[in-house]
Amino acid sequence: MSEPTNLLWGARFASGPSVELSNLSRAPSSFFRLFREDLAGSRAHARELERAAVLTADECARMLDALDRIEADVASGDEQPQPGDEDVHTFHERLLVQTLGTLGGKLRAGRSRNDQTANNTRLYLRSTARRLTLAVLTVQEALAAQAARHAETLMPGFTHLQPAQPVALGHHLMAHAQAMSRDVARFIDWDARFAQSPLGAAALAGSAFARTPELSAQDMGYGGPCENSIDAVASRDVVAEFLFITAMLGVNLSRLSEEICIWASRQFGWVKLHDSYSTGSSIMPQKKNPDIAELTRGMSGTMIGNLTGILATLKAMPLAYNRDLAEDKRALFQTVDLLDLILPAFAGVVRTLGFDTDRLAADAPRGFTLATEVADWLVRQGIPFAQAHEVSGASVRYCEERGMELQDLTAADLPQIDAALTPAVLAVISPDRALAERWGKGGTAPVRVREQIAAFTETCARQRRWAMAEPTGAALRRSPSRAEVLA
């Protein structure tokens, strides 16, 4: 048997845990990233114990000072977890007892690792949602900047990956930006829904000492405490919903990634990747590969898997806390770490894309993308759209049989197609005119694209203000490192 040196349990056991159990039970090193959140909860709990007269005012002050020093030491690397530290809570209690002696052991009264870990996760995610939002905004703003440069640039729009109608390149890029903006909106909605503190729930029934959780919630920047102590420690929809948002963000990034890969191909040639955001081949000297787009596309699958994994973990778990719930952090941290890599690189790719506007404009009418213009012109002549659709389709067939595009039609061709077609229709077979006609709100007309970008810029500014606001108040402040203190 090998017994850890700093267990928070074990008196009722005749022997210590086996090596195998210790190895399985010990938190992965990545979980110790929650040290600031854990210490924030400890500060709030110390104040609760003072209110409950478990700690005197002097003891509470000494406790808070020790917690500040521990945070500085851990942040600077002067203190690190040891193999006997089962988790971040054990690590901090060891340091607290080393610093304060028996007083350090008083902090455990009236709390449990169950409410601690739930609280740590919420604090971490509320802060992380804002940090990720700032990174998503760099992608959104890069898209908007490109869209502003290309509000009038023609390109073919697609449905079913087939040429459909001409659109403005700026309009197409803003479609991706709008989707990502909703991901940020989801973060904001999520944050409002889960701005409740689990601290004070203890193991599951509430605490005999921490009986003013409203105040500790206020300490940590929450709107209030959780309404139900069992739900506070047992639920992980806070994690599942966060992972849904990140998975949806991954999907939206992946869809744009797919288009970048296609557009950068020789067959399309619509966009050129900047050298600093592309790679080459170890065997083929001519290659210029869209690795960032491909890696993003691949990593989005991992993020989807993490969402699926946590839902599968939760689906048959009885109330209240079960050790299975520790898996939430494994999924969370992997997803967050992936996005920390993806988003800056992806913003750089988008910001430096160079579009071949001549080629895009030349491709805009190809594939009979102006067929709808013919049908719409016929409708304006009083012909029902069902009949106009047939006449326009006949025009397409006529051109296909002769290897020509609609814009190649002449007045001499029209009577051979249908008597309803007069030379006046030739004026509407124009990609620029097709764009200008779609001037309703949300349409691809350049004037509407510019309005959309202006409104989007205001939305980004609001989202940035939310992300820059500190959600966790003074309790999760950045304590100075020891070097900063000595300086």
C-alpha positions, 0 to 999 in steps of 0.5 A: 500500500502507498498512502498519500500524505495529504488526504482529506479523508481516511480516518474510518479506513483501516488502511490507505488507498492502493497505488492503483486507486491513488493513480486513478483518483489523482486529478490530472495536472491540467485540473490544477489550472483552477487554483485561482478559482479555488482560492477565490471560493476559499476567501468567500468561505472564510468570510462565511465562517467569520459570520458563523463565528467559527473564525474570529475576525483576526483568524479570518484576516490571517486566513485571507492573508495566507490565501493571498500569499498562497495564490502569489506563490502558486502563480509564480511557481514557488509552490507546486502540487506534489504527488500526494496532493489528490486535487487542487483542494488538497493542494491548497489545504496542505499549503494553508496548514503549512502556513497557519498550522491548526488554524489552516484546518478550520477552513474545511468546516461547512464545505465539501469538495462537491460544492467547491468543484462546482463553484470552481468550474462556474467561476472558470467558465464565466471568465473563460466565456469572456476570454473566448468571446474576445478571441471570437470577436477578432475573427468576426471583426476580420470578416467584417473588415474583409466584407467592407472591402468587398461590399460590391465584389461579385461572386456566385452564390451557391445552394447544393454547392451548385451555382445559384444567384450572384451575391456580393462577396461581402454579403457572403462573408457577413453570413459567416460573421452573423453565425459566429455573432450568435455564438457570442450571444449564446455565451452572454445568455449562458452567463446570465443563466448560470450566474448563481453560486454553488458555494454553501451547498456543501456535500448536497444538503447545505451547510451548518455554517455557511448559511448566508450564501447570498453574501458569499455569492456576492463576494464572487460576483454571482447574482445569488446562490443556487436555489437548490443545494442538491442541484448545485452539486449534481447538475452539470448543464452549465458544462453541457451548455457551454460545450454546446456553444463551443461545439456550435462555434466549432461547426461555424468555424468549420463551415468557413474552413471548408469554403476556404479550402475550396476557394484556395484550390487551383480549380476555384482560385478565388482566394490566395492564402498569405504565406504566414498562414499556410504551409508547404509539402515535404515532397511537393515543392509547389504546394501551398496548403490551408492547414489552419482551415483543415486543422480547424475543420478537424478539431471541430469534430473533437469539440462535438465529441466532447459535448457528446461525451459529457451528455453520455456521462450525465444521462444515467447519473443519480443525484447528487454528486458522483465522481463521474462528474470529474470528467466534465473538466477533461472535456472542458479543458480540451475544448478550451485549449483547442479554441485558444489555439484555433481562434488567433490563427483563424483570425489571421487567416481571414484577415490576410486572405487575398481575393481574386476579384476579377475571377470571382466577377467572371464566375458570378454569372456562370452556371446560369445564375441569372436565370431568376432575373429572366423569370422576375422580368417576365413577372413584371410583364404580367406573366404568372411566375409558374409560367415565367419559371418555365420560360426561364428554364427553356432559356437555360436549356437553349443556352446549354444546347449551344454551349453558351451562357445567358448573358451571351443571348442576343435579340435573335435568339429570343423568339426561338425560345419563347414569344414572351421574351423581348429584347428588353429582357437582355438588360436584366441579364446582368450580375450587377443589376441582380445584386442591386435588385435585392435591396430589401433588409438582409439582401445582397445589394451593396447598400444593404451590405454596408448597412449590415456591416455598420449594425454588426460593428455596433453589435461587436462593440456591445459584445466586447463591452460584455467580455471586458467586464469582470464577472467575478468581482474582487474575489477572483482578483489577480494577486501579485506574484512574490517577485512583484511584491518584493519589487 
